[in-house]
Amino acid sequence: MFSKVPSRSRFFGRHLRVAPFAVPFVALALLCAFAHGQAAPMQSSSSAAMQDPTRPELQPNLDVDRDPIPSPDPEPPPVASNVPAPGARVPGNPNSPTTPGEPLKRQDGMYVLHANVDEVLLDCTVLDEKGRTVTDLSQRDFHVWEDGVPQTINAFLHQDMPVSMGILVDNSGSMRDKRTAVNAAAMELLRDSNPQDAAFIVNFSDRAYLDQGFTTDRVALDRGLARFDSRGTTAMYDAVAASADELSQHAKDRKQVLLIITDGADNASRLTLQQAIRRVQDLGGPVVYTIGLLFDSDKDEAANARNALERLSQETGGFAYFPRSLDDVNSIAAEIARDIRNQYTVAYRSTRPSSFGGYRVVHVEASAPGHGRLTVVTRHGYYANGNPSQPAQTAEETHP
Protein backbone atom coordinates (compact mmCIF):
# COMPACT_ATOMS: atom_id res chain seq x y z
CA MET A 1 0.00 0.00 0.00
CA PHE A 2 2.96 2.31 0.52
CA SER A 3 6.70 2.30 -0.08
CA LYS A 4 9.23 2.32 2.72
CA VAL A 5 12.89 3.21 2.25
CA PRO A 6 15.47 2.12 4.84
CA SER A 7 18.03 4.53 6.46
CA ARG A 8 20.33 5.86 9.54
CA SER A 9 21.30 8.57 12.98
CA ARG A 10 23.11 11.97 14.49
CA PHE A 11 22.71 15.90 15.75
CA PHE A 12 22.94 19.93 15.64
CA GLY A 13 20.66 23.00 15.44
CA ARG A 14 19.38 26.11 17.17
CA HIS A 15 17.00 26.67 20.10
CA LEU A 16 13.35 26.94 19.07
CA ARG A 17 11.76 30.10 20.42
CA VAL A 18 8.12 31.00 20.56
CA ALA A 19 6.94 34.53 21.29
CA PRO A 20 3.33 35.65 21.66
CA PHE A 21 1.69 37.77 18.96
CA ALA A 22 3.23 41.17 18.29
CA VAL A 23 1.87 44.06 16.21
CA PRO A 24 3.21 44.21 12.60
CA PHE A 25 6.02 46.73 13.14
CA VAL A 26 7.20 44.87 16.25
CA ALA A 27 7.09 41.60 14.32
CA LEU A 28 9.20 43.24 11.59
CA ALA A 29 11.80 44.30 14.13
CA LEU A 30 11.78 40.78 15.56
CA LEU A 31 12.36 39.21 12.17
CA CYS A 32 15.22 41.63 11.50
CA ALA A 33 16.80 40.50 14.77
CA PHE A 34 16.36 36.87 13.66
CA ALA A 35 18.11 37.67 10.37
CA HIS A 36 21.16 38.75 12.38
CA GLY A 37 21.10 35.58 14.48
CA GLN A 38 19.56 37.22 17.55
CA ALA A 39 16.20 36.26 19.00
CA ALA A 40 14.19 39.03 20.64
CA PRO A 41 11.12 37.52 22.30
CA MET A 42 8.37 40.00 23.21
CA GLN A 43 5.76 40.15 25.93
CA SER A 44 2.18 39.79 24.74
CA SER A 45 1.06 42.95 26.57
CA SER A 46 0.82 46.35 24.84
CA SER A 47 4.07 47.45 26.48
CA ALA A 48 5.95 44.85 24.42
CA ALA A 49 8.67 44.83 27.05
CA MET A 50 11.83 42.91 26.37
CA GLN A 51 12.34 39.71 28.37
CA ASP A 52 15.46 39.10 30.42
CA PRO A 53 17.54 36.87 28.05
CA THR A 54 19.04 35.03 31.03
CA ARG A 55 15.62 33.76 32.14
CA PRO A 56 14.28 30.50 30.66
CA GLU A 57 11.37 30.93 28.26
CA LEU A 58 7.96 29.55 29.15
CA GLN A 59 5.68 27.68 26.77
CA PRO A 60 3.03 30.26 25.73
CA ASN A 61 -0.70 29.79 26.15
CA LEU A 62 -1.91 28.02 23.04
CA ASP A 63 -4.97 30.30 22.97
CA VAL A 64 -2.69 33.23 22.13
CA ASP A 65 -1.31 33.82 18.64
CA ARG A 66 2.42 33.41 18.28
CA ASP A 67 5.43 34.52 16.27
CA PRO A 68 7.63 32.02 14.46
CA ILE A 69 10.79 30.44 15.75
CA PRO A 70 13.88 31.86 14.02
CA SER A 71 15.36 30.07 11.04
CA PRO A 72 18.86 28.70 11.63
CA ASP A 73 21.82 30.52 10.15
CA PRO A 74 22.88 29.18 6.72
CA GLU A 75 26.33 28.19 7.95
CA PRO A 76 26.50 25.94 11.03
CA PRO A 77 28.77 27.28 13.79
CA PRO A 78 31.32 25.02 15.51
CA VAL A 79 29.93 22.58 18.04
CA ALA A 80 29.85 24.36 21.39
CA SER A 81 32.17 22.98 24.00
CA ASN A 82 29.38 23.00 26.58
CA VAL A 83 27.15 20.69 24.53
CA PRO A 84 27.46 17.22 26.05
CA ALA A 85 28.68 14.48 23.77
CA PRO A 86 26.35 11.54 23.12
CA GLY A 87 26.23 9.46 26.30
CA ALA A 88 28.23 11.99 28.36
CA ARG A 89 27.26 12.51 31.97
CA VAL A 90 25.04 15.57 32.45
CA PRO A 91 24.95 17.11 35.95
CA GLY A 92 21.50 16.86 37.49
CA ASN A 93 20.27 14.31 34.94
CA PRO A 94 19.36 11.04 36.73
CA ASN A 95 19.61 9.20 33.41
CA SER A 96 23.25 10.14 32.90
CA PRO A 97 25.70 7.23 32.83
CA THR A 98 27.66 6.13 35.83
CA THR A 99 29.69 3.18 34.63
CA PRO A 100 30.57 3.44 30.91
CA GLY A 101 28.91 0.89 28.68
CA GLU A 102 26.69 -0.62 31.37
CA PRO A 103 22.90 -0.43 31.67
CA LEU A 104 21.72 1.84 34.48
CA LYS A 105 18.68 0.77 36.52
CA ARG A 106 16.39 3.69 37.26
CA GLN A 107 13.98 4.00 40.16
CA ASP A 108 11.12 2.78 37.96
CA GLY A 109 13.01 -0.49 37.39
CA MET A 110 13.80 0.13 33.72
CA TYR A 111 17.34 -0.47 32.46
CA VAL A 112 18.76 2.25 30.21
CA LEU A 113 22.00 1.87 28.30
CA HIS A 114 24.60 4.64 28.56
CA ALA A 115 28.08 5.07 27.15
CA ASN A 116 30.86 7.48 28.00
CA VAL A 117 32.14 10.24 25.75
CA ASP A 118 34.44 7.91 23.76
CA GLU A 119 31.74 5.33 23.10
CA VAL A 120 29.31 5.20 20.20
CA LEU A 121 25.64 4.29 20.64
CA LEU A 122 23.71 2.91 17.67
CA ASP A 123 19.95 2.42 17.57
CA CYS A 124 19.35 -0.42 15.13
CA THR A 125 16.27 -1.80 13.40
CA VAL A 126 16.67 -5.30 11.95
CA LEU A 127 14.53 -6.48 9.03
CA ASP A 128 14.23 -9.93 7.47
CA GLU A 129 13.99 -10.63 3.74
CA LYS A 130 10.26 -9.82 3.77
CA GLY A 131 10.76 -6.47 5.50
CA ARG A 132 9.47 -7.68 8.85
CA THR A 133 11.03 -6.48 12.08
CA VAL A 134 13.23 -9.08 13.82
CA THR A 135 13.10 -8.88 17.62
CA ASP A 136 14.81 -12.02 18.98
CA LEU A 137 18.51 -11.33 18.37
CA SER A 138 21.31 -11.20 20.95
CA GLN A 139 24.56 -9.27 21.20
CA ARG A 140 26.58 -12.05 19.56
CA ASP A 141 24.45 -11.73 16.41
CA PHE A 142 25.70 -8.18 15.71
CA HIS A 143 28.95 -7.05 14.09
CA VAL A 144 30.13 -3.43 13.76
CA TRP A 145 32.74 -1.76 11.55
CA GLU A 146 33.94 1.85 11.72
CA ASP A 147 35.77 3.12 8.63
CA GLY A 148 36.20 -0.54 7.67
CA VAL A 149 37.81 -1.52 10.99
CA PRO A 150 36.02 -4.16 13.13
CA GLN A 151 34.83 -2.85 16.49
CA THR A 152 34.12 -4.69 19.74
CA ILE A 153 30.58 -4.37 21.07
CA ASN A 154 30.82 -3.73 24.81
CA ALA A 155 27.15 -3.15 25.64
CA PHE A 156 23.82 -4.20 24.19
CA LEU A 157 20.16 -3.56 25.00
CA HIS A 158 16.84 -4.57 23.47
CA GLN A 159 14.06 -2.91 25.41
CA ASP A 160 11.10 -0.59 24.89
CA MET A 161 12.77 2.61 26.12
CA PRO A 162 11.06 6.03 26.39
CA VAL A 163 11.76 8.37 23.49
CA SER A 164 11.89 12.15 23.12
CA MET A 165 10.15 12.99 19.85
CA GLY A 166 9.51 16.00 17.66
CA ILE A 167 6.58 15.88 15.23
CA LEU A 168 7.00 18.31 12.33
CA VAL A 169 3.99 18.84 10.04
CA ASP A 170 3.98 20.80 6.79
CA ASN A 171 1.65 23.79 7.18
CA SER A 172 1.96 25.15 3.62
CA GLY A 173 -1.07 25.91 1.49
CA SER A 174 -1.03 22.59 -0.38
CA MET A 175 -1.57 20.72 2.91
CA ARG A 176 -4.94 22.32 3.67
CA ASP A 177 -7.06 19.33 2.59
CA LYS A 178 -4.66 16.79 4.11
CA ARG A 179 -4.25 18.10 7.63
CA THR A 180 -7.25 16.40 9.19
CA ALA A 181 -6.00 12.95 8.10
CA VAL A 182 -2.38 13.81 8.95
CA ASN A 183 -3.25 15.04 12.45
CA ALA A 184 -5.26 11.86 13.09
CA ALA A 185 -2.28 9.74 11.98
CA ALA A 186 0.10 11.68 14.25
CA MET A 187 -2.20 11.02 17.19
CA GLU A 188 -2.34 7.34 16.17
CA LEU A 189 1.46 7.21 16.40
CA LEU A 190 1.39 8.82 19.84
CA ARG A 191 -1.25 6.37 21.08
CA ASP A 192 0.85 3.43 19.86
CA SER A 193 4.07 4.79 21.38
CA ASN A 194 5.50 4.18 24.83
CA PRO A 195 3.26 6.04 27.31
CA GLN A 196 6.38 7.68 28.77
CA ASP A 197 7.40 9.21 25.43
CA ALA A 198 7.54 13.02 25.51
CA ALA A 199 6.89 14.93 22.29
CA PHE A 200 6.67 18.45 20.91
CA ILE A 201 4.76 19.78 17.88
CA VAL A 202 6.15 22.02 15.14
CA ASN A 203 3.95 23.32 12.33
CA PHE A 204 6.08 24.76 9.53
CA SER A 205 5.54 26.64 6.29
CA ASP A 206 7.93 29.45 5.35
CA ARG A 207 8.54 29.68 9.13
CA ALA A 208 8.38 27.06 11.86
CA TYR A 209 6.17 27.39 14.95
CA LEU A 210 6.62 25.47 18.19
CA ASP A 211 2.92 24.98 18.88
CA GLN A 212 3.41 22.58 21.79
CA GLY A 213 6.56 22.11 23.82
CA PHE A 214 7.74 18.81 25.31
CA THR A 215 4.94 16.98 27.10
CA THR A 216 3.49 13.52 27.62
CA ASP A 217 -0.03 15.01 27.63
CA ARG A 218 -1.72 13.65 24.49
CA VAL A 219 -4.55 16.21 24.76
CA ALA A 220 -2.05 19.08 24.69
CA LEU A 221 -0.26 17.52 21.72
CA ASP A 222 -3.56 17.18 19.89
CA ARG A 223 -4.19 20.90 20.48
CA GLY A 224 -0.73 21.69 19.11
CA LEU A 225 -1.45 19.75 15.93
CA ALA A 226 -4.75 21.62 15.54
CA ARG A 227 -2.98 25.01 15.43
CA PHE A 228 -2.50 25.28 11.68
CA ASP A 229 -3.61 27.64 8.96
CA SER A 230 -2.11 25.97 5.84
CA ARG A 231 -0.61 28.80 3.84
CA GLY A 232 2.73 29.93 2.49
CA THR A 233 5.75 27.99 1.26
CA THR A 234 7.84 25.12 2.69
CA ALA A 235 11.00 25.68 4.74
CA MET A 236 11.49 22.10 5.86
CA TYR A 237 15.29 22.09 6.22
CA ASP A 238 15.23 25.06 8.61
CA ALA A 239 12.50 23.38 10.66
CA VAL A 240 14.51 20.14 10.86
CA ALA A 241 17.67 21.89 12.06
CA ALA A 242 15.83 23.98 14.67
CA SER A 243 13.85 20.96 15.90
CA ALA A 244 17.01 18.87 16.25
CA ASP A 245 18.42 21.65 18.40
CA GLU A 246 15.27 21.65 20.52
CA LEU A 247 15.85 17.95 21.15
CA SER A 248 19.51 18.49 22.02
CA GLN A 249 18.70 21.16 24.59
CA HIS A 250 15.51 19.89 26.19
CA ALA A 251 15.09 16.15 25.59
CA LYS A 252 15.24 14.02 28.75
CA ASP A 253 15.63 10.67 26.95
CA ARG A 254 18.70 9.41 25.15
CA LYS A 255 16.64 7.98 22.29
CA GLN A 256 15.44 10.83 20.12
CA VAL A 257 13.24 10.90 17.03
CA LEU A 258 11.95 13.42 14.51
CA LEU A 259 8.90 12.63 12.38
CA ILE A 260 8.40 14.86 9.33
CA ILE A 261 5.18 14.87 7.32
CA THR A 262 5.11 16.92 4.10
CA ASP A 263 3.59 16.90 0.63
CA GLY A 264 6.27 18.68 -1.38
CA ALA A 265 9.84 19.83 -1.81
CA ASP A 266 11.51 22.49 0.31
CA ASN A 267 11.34 25.88 -1.43
CA ALA A 268 11.97 28.43 1.31
CA SER A 269 14.78 27.34 3.68
CA ARG A 270 17.94 29.28 4.34
CA LEU A 271 19.74 25.98 4.93
CA THR A 272 20.44 23.44 2.21
CA LEU A 273 19.55 19.77 2.54
CA GLN A 274 23.17 18.87 3.25
CA GLN A 275 23.47 21.56 5.91
CA ALA A 276 20.32 20.31 7.63
CA ILE A 277 21.64 16.74 7.64
CA ARG A 278 25.02 17.91 8.95
CA ARG A 279 23.36 19.80 11.80
CA VAL A 280 21.45 16.70 12.84
CA GLN A 281 24.63 14.62 12.67
CA ASP A 282 26.70 17.17 14.59
CA LEU A 283 24.25 17.05 17.48
CA GLY A 284 24.55 13.26 17.85
CA GLY A 285 21.01 12.36 16.67
CA PRO A 286 18.07 12.07 16.27
CA VAL A 287 16.67 9.33 14.05
CA VAL A 288 14.52 10.96 11.36
CA TYR A 289 11.37 9.34 9.97
CA THR A 290 9.68 10.99 7.00
CA ILE A 291 6.28 10.61 5.34
CA GLY A 292 6.02 12.09 1.85
CA LEU A 293 2.44 12.69 0.66
CA LEU A 294 3.57 13.00 -2.94
CA PHE A 295 0.75 11.14 -4.69
CA ASP A 296 -0.79 14.34 -6.10
CA SER A 297 2.41 16.40 -6.54
CA ASP A 298 3.98 17.59 -9.76
CA LYS A 299 6.31 14.92 -11.14
CA ASP A 300 9.51 16.97 -10.87
CA GLU A 301 8.64 18.35 -7.44
CA ALA A 302 7.75 14.85 -6.23
CA ALA A 303 11.13 13.54 -7.40
CA ASN A 304 13.00 16.33 -5.58
CA ALA A 305 10.95 15.87 -2.43
CA ARG A 306 11.41 12.10 -2.46
CA ASN A 307 15.18 12.46 -2.78
CA ALA A 308 15.33 14.91 0.15
CA LEU A 309 13.15 12.80 2.44
CA GLU A 310 15.10 9.64 1.63
CA ARG A 311 18.39 11.41 2.34
CA LEU A 312 17.17 12.78 5.68
CA SER A 313 16.02 9.34 6.79
CA GLN A 314 18.83 7.25 5.35
CA GLU A 315 21.57 9.42 6.87
CA THR A 316 20.05 9.27 10.35
CA GLY A 317 18.79 5.70 10.78
CA GLY A 318 15.07 6.10 10.09
CA PHE A 319 12.72 5.25 7.23
CA ALA A 320 11.10 7.26 4.46
CA TYR A 321 7.52 6.36 3.59
CA PHE A 322 5.57 7.34 0.48
CA PRO A 323 1.90 6.40 0.79
CA ARG A 324 -0.30 6.10 -2.29
CA SER A 325 -3.15 7.92 -0.58
CA LEU A 326 -4.16 9.47 2.74
CA ASP A 327 -5.82 6.17 3.62
CA ASP A 328 -2.35 4.65 4.16
CA VAL A 329 -1.04 7.24 6.62
CA ASN A 330 -2.56 5.71 9.76
CA SER A 331 -0.97 2.32 9.13
CA ILE A 332 2.37 4.02 8.45
CA ALA A 333 2.16 5.87 11.77
CA ALA A 334 1.46 2.61 13.58
CA GLU A 335 4.46 0.97 11.85
CA ILE A 336 6.77 3.82 12.87
CA ALA A 337 5.66 3.44 16.50
CA ARG A 338 6.37 -0.31 16.38
CA ASP A 339 9.78 0.28 14.81
CA ILE A 340 10.81 2.77 17.48
CA ARG A 341 9.72 0.45 20.29
CA ASN A 342 11.55 -2.59 18.90
CA GLN A 343 15.01 -1.21 18.19
CA TYR A 344 18.27 -2.68 19.47
CA THR A 345 20.87 -0.41 21.06
CA VAL A 346 24.49 -1.37 20.41
CA ALA A 347 27.45 0.38 22.04
CA TYR A 348 31.14 0.18 21.20
CA ARG A 349 34.28 2.09 22.05
CA SER A 350 35.90 3.28 18.84
CA THR A 351 39.41 2.03 18.14
CA ARG A 352 40.18 5.56 16.92
CA PRO A 353 40.32 8.28 19.62
CA SER A 354 37.61 10.93 19.39
CA SER A 355 40.31 13.62 19.57
CA PHE A 356 41.04 12.95 15.88
CA GLY A 357 37.60 14.34 15.00
CA GLY A 358 36.09 14.07 11.54
CA TYR A 359 33.34 11.92 10.10
CA ARG A 360 33.36 8.15 10.82
CA VAL A 361 31.50 5.73 8.53
CA VAL A 362 29.65 3.03 10.47
CA HIS A 363 28.45 -0.31 9.13
CA VAL A 364 26.45 -2.87 11.14
CA GLU A 365 25.52 -6.42 10.17
CA ALA A 366 23.42 -9.06 11.92
CA SER A 367 23.08 -12.79 11.32
CA ALA A 368 21.39 -15.59 13.23
CA PRO A 369 20.44 -19.19 12.46
CA GLY A 370 17.00 -19.60 10.97
CA HIS A 371 16.58 -15.96 9.95
CA GLY A 372 18.01 -15.89 6.44
CA ARG A 373 19.47 -12.62 5.23
CA LEU A 374 19.01 -9.74 7.68
CA THR A 375 19.25 -5.99 7.05
CA VAL A 376 20.33 -3.64 9.83
CA VAL A 377 19.07 -0.08 9.56
CA THR A 378 21.08 2.45 11.56
CA ARG A 379 22.90 5.69 10.96
CA HIS A 380 25.58 5.80 8.28
CA GLY A 381 28.13 7.37 10.61
CA TYR A 382 28.84 10.17 13.05
CA TYR A 383 31.10 13.15 13.64
CA ALA A 384 33.62 12.52 16.39
CA ASN A 385 34.16 15.33 18.89
CA GLY A 386 37.63 16.41 17.90
CA ASN A 387 39.46 19.64 18.67
CA PRO A 388 36.73 22.30 18.66
CA SER A 389 39.21 24.93 17.46
CA GLN A 390 39.65 23.04 14.21
CA PRO A 391 36.83 23.22 11.63
CA ALA A 392 35.12 19.89 11.07
CA GLN A 393 35.15 18.42 7.60
CA THR A 394 31.96 18.89 5.63
CA ALA A 395 29.79 15.93 4.85
CA GLU A 396 30.45 16.41 1.13
CA GLU A 397 34.18 15.97 1.75
CA THR A 398 33.86 12.77 3.73
CA HIS A 399 31.06 10.77 2.20
CA PRO A 400 28.63 10.95 -0.70
Stockholm file with secondary structure:
# STOCKHOLM 1.0

chainA/1-400         MFSKVPSRSRFFGRHLRVAPFAVPFVALALLCAFAHGQAAPMQSSSSAAMQDPTRPELQPNLDVDRDPIPSPDPEPPPVASNVPAPGARVPGNPNSPTTPGEPLKRQDGMYVLHANVDEVLLDCTVLDEKGRTVTDLSQRDFHVWEDGVPQTINAFLHQDMPVSMGILVDNSGSMRDKRTAVNAAAMELLRDSNPQDAAFIVNFSDRAYLDQGFTTDRVALDRGLARFDSRGTTAMYDAVAASADELSQHAKDRKQVLLIITDGADNASRLTLQQAIRRVQDLGGPVVYTIGLLFDSDKDEAANARNALERLSQETGGFAYFPRSLDDVNSIAAEIARDIRNQYTVAYRSTRPSSFGGYRVVHVEASAPGHGRLTVVTRHGYYANGNPSQPAQTAEETHP
#=GR chainA/1-400 SS CEEEECCCBCBCCCCCCCEECCCHHHHHHHHHHHHTTCCCCBCSSTTCCBCCTTSCCCCCCTTSCEECBCCCCSSCCCCCTTSCCTTCCCTTCTTSCSSTTSEEECTTSCEEECCCTTEEEEEEEEECTTSCBCCCCCGGGEEEEETTEEECEEEEEESCCCCEEEEEEECSGGGTTTHHHHHHHHHHHHHHSCTTCEEEEEEESSSEEEEEEEESCHHHHHHHHHCCCCCSCCCHHHHHHHHHHHHHHHCCSSCEEEEEEESSCCCSCSSCHHHHHHHHHHTTCCEEEEEECCTTSCHHHHHHHHHHHHHHHHTTTCCEEEESSGGGHHHHHHHHHHHHHTCEEEEEECSSCGGGCSEEEEEEEECCTTSCSCEEECCSEEECCCCTTSCCCCHHHHCC
#=GC SS_cons         CEEEECCCBCBCCCCCCCEECCCHHHHHHHHHHHHTTCCCCBCSSTTCCBCCTTSCCCCCCTTSCEECBCCCCSSCCCCCTTSCCTTCCCTTCTTSCSSTTSEEECTTSCEEECCCTTEEEEEEEEECTTSCBCCCCCGGGEEEEETTEEECEEEEEESCCCCEEEEEEECSGGGTTTHHHHHHHHHHHHHHSCTTCEEEEEEESSSEEEEEEEESCHHHHHHHHHCCCCCSCCCHHHHHHHHHHHHHHHCCSSCEEEEEEESSCCCSCSSCHHHHHHHHHHTTCCEEEEEECCTTSCHHHHHHHHHHHHHHHHTTTCCEEEESSGGGHHHHHHHHHHHHHTCEEEEEECSSCGGGCSEEEEEEEECCTTSCSCEEECCSEEECCCCTTSCCCCHHHHCC
//
